[in-house]
């Protein structure tokens, strides 16, 4: 269920972020409802000071950043389960990829749909197959490639997992030693810079 929600949110973010800057009326409407519990005077003052075009531009940036976070989690899943490496061998259906990686087809299908929505894989409706294009394979599946970047997503995960320690450092000012970070930082950094 969580994977379905992630897929839906990512597709929504991709479709929203993909709109032209002039077509952000839904985003503006949502943003205007977020502060509905503040006093009318405060809302009027804030609207008077707000440049709507600047706000729309920033909303687009924030939506893109959330999409990147969700997409990064999906890259970690694809890397850890060997989905990219298996898909790099050639076009596969979701059932074929699930069988090749010993995973559950339903989750693999949702993951593939997410990856297709984000442009990471290509979907061929005729045979219901998915393909990992050569450029994406170089970045996500080929560990010997000079542009292999899958480990970089492990580094990002380490920051989320080390959130409490990082917050503590901000509050105390004591700093955070390299050895105090989540271990995924070390593994991701080592693989990324090898």
For each residue, the residues with C-beta under 8 A, 3 or more apart:
1: 4 5
2: 5 6
3: 6 7 107 110 111
4: 1 7 8 110
5: 1 2 8 9
6: 2 3 9 10 70 73 74 114
7: 3 4 10 11 110 111 113 114 117
8: 4 5 11 12
9: 5 6 12 13 66 70
10: 6 7 13 14 67 70 71 74 114 117 118
11: 7 8 14 15 113 114 117
12: 8 9 15 16
13: 9 10 16 17 63 64 66 67 70
14: 10 11 17 18 67 117 118
15: 11 12 18 19
16: 12 13 19 26 27 63
17: 13 14 60 63 64 67
18: 14 15
19: 15 16 23 24
20: 23
21: 24 56 57 60
22:
23: 19 20
24: 19 21 27 28 56 59 60
25: 28 29
26: 16 29 30
27: 16 24 30 31 56 59 60 63
28: 24 25 31 32 52 55 56 59
29: 25 26 32 33
30: 26 27 33 34
31: 27 28 34 55 59
32: 28 29 35
33: 29 30 36
34: 30 31
35: 32 38 43 46
36: 33
37:
38: 35 42 43 46
39: 42 43
40: 43 44
41: 44 45
42: 38 39 45 46
43: 35 38 39 40 46 47
44: 40 41 47 48
45: 41 42 48 49
46: 35 38 42 43 49 50
47: 43 44 50
48: 44 45
49: 45 46
50: 46 47 54 55
51: 54 55
52: 28 55 56
53: 56 57
54: 50 51 57 58
55: 28 31 50 51 52 58 59
56: 21 24 27 28 52 53 59 60
57: 21 53 54 60 61
58: 54 55 61 62
59: 24 27 28 31 55 56 62 63
60: 17 21 24 27 56 57 63 64
61: 57 58 64 65
62: 58 59 65 66
63: 13 16 17 27 59 60 66 67
64: 13 17 60 61 67 68
65: 61 62 68 69
66: 9 13 62 63 69 70
67: 10 13 14 17 63 64 70 71 118
68: 64 65 71 72
69: 65 66 72 73 156
70: 6 9 10 13 66 67 73 74
71: 10 67 68 74 75 114 118 120
72: 68 69 75 76 153 156 157
73: 6 69 70 76 77 153 157
74: 6 10 70 71 77 78 111 114 115 118
75: 71 72 78 79 120 140 150 153
76: 72 73 79 80 150 153 154 157
77: 73 74 80 81 83 111
78: 74 75 81 83 84 111 115 120 140 150
79: 75 76 82 83 84 140 150 151 153
80: 76 77
81: 77 78 101 103
82: 79 85 86 101
83: 77 78 79 86 87 97 101 103 108 111
84: 78 79 87 88 132 136 137 140 141 150
85: 82 88 89 141
86: 82 83 89 92 97 100 101
87: 83 84 92 97 121 130 131 132 141
88: 84 85 132 137 141 142
89: 85 86 92
90: 131
91: 124 127 129 130 131
92: 86 87 89 96 97 100 129 130
93: 96 97 127 128 129 130
94: 97 98 105 108 109 112 128 130
95: 98 99 105
96: 92 93 99 100
97: 83 86 87 92 93 94 100 101 103 108 112 130
98: 94 95 101 102 103 104 105 107 108 109
99: 95 96 102 105
100: 86 92 96 97
101: 81 82 83 86 97 98 108
102: 98 99
103: 81 83 97 98 107 108
104: 98 107 108
105: 94 95 98 99 108 109
106: 109 110
107: 3 98 103 104 110 111
108: 83 94 97 98 101 103 104 105 111 112
109: 94 98 105 106 112 113
110: 3 4 7 106 107 113 114
111: 3 7 74 77 78 83 107 108 114 115
112: 94 97 108 109 115 116 121 123 130
113: 7 11 109 110 116 117 123
114: 6 7 10 11 71 74 110 111 117 118
115: 74 78 111 112 118 120 121 130
116: 112 113 119 120 121 122 123 130
117: 7 10 11 14 113 114
118: 10 14 67 71 74 114 115
119: 116
120: 71 75 78 115 116 132 136 140
121: 87 112 115 116 130 131 132 133 136
122: 116 130 131 132 133
123: 112 113 116 129 130
124: 91 127 128 129 130 131
125: 128
126:
127: 91 93 124
128: 93 94 124 125
129: 91 92 93 123 124
130: 87 91 92 93 94 97 112 115 116 121 122 123 124
131: 87 90 91 121 122 124
132: 84 87 88 120 121 122 136 137 140 141
133: 121 122 136 137
134: 137 138
135: 138 139
136: 84 120 121 132 133 139 140 141
137: 84 88 132 133 134 140 141 142
138: 134 135 141 142 145 147 148
139: 135 136 145 147 148 149 150
140: 75 78 79 84 120 132 136 137 148 149 150
141: 84 85 87 88 132 136 137 138 150
142: 88 137 138 145 148
143: 148 191
144: 148
145: 138 139 142 148
146:
147: 138 139
148: 138 139 140 142 143 144 145 151
149: 139 140 152 153 192
150: 75 76 78 79 84 139 140 141 153 154 191
151: 79 148 154 155 187 188 189 190 191 192
152: 149 155 156 188 192
153: 72 73 75 76 79 149 150 156 157 188
154: 76 150 151 157 158 184 185 187 188 191
155: 151 152 158 159 184 185 188 189 192
156: 69 72 152 153 159 160
157: 72 73 76 153 154 160 161 182 184 188
158: 154 155 161 162 181 182 183 184 185 188
159: 155 156 162 163 166 182 185
160: 156 157 163
161: 157 158 182 184
162: 158 159 165 166 176 180 181 182 185
163: 159 160 166 167
164: 167 168
165: 162 168 169 176 180 181
166: 159 162 163 169 170 176
167: 163 164 170 171
168: 164 165 171 172 174 176
169: 165 166 172 173 174 175 176
170: 166 167 173
171: 167 168
172: 168 169
173: 169 170
174: 168 169
175: 169
176: 162 165 166 168 169 180 181
177: 180
178: 181
179:
180: 162 165 176 177
181: 158 162 165 176 178 185 186
182: 157 158 159 161 162 185
183: 158 186 187
184: 154 155 157 158 161 187 188
185: 154 155 158 159 162 181 182 188 189
186: 181 183 189 190
187: 151 154 183 184 190 191
188: 151 152 153 154 155 157 158 184 185 191 192
189: 151 155 185 186 192 193
190: 151 186 187 193 194
191: 143 150 151 154 187 188 194
192: 149 151 152 155 188 189
193: 189 190
194: 190 191
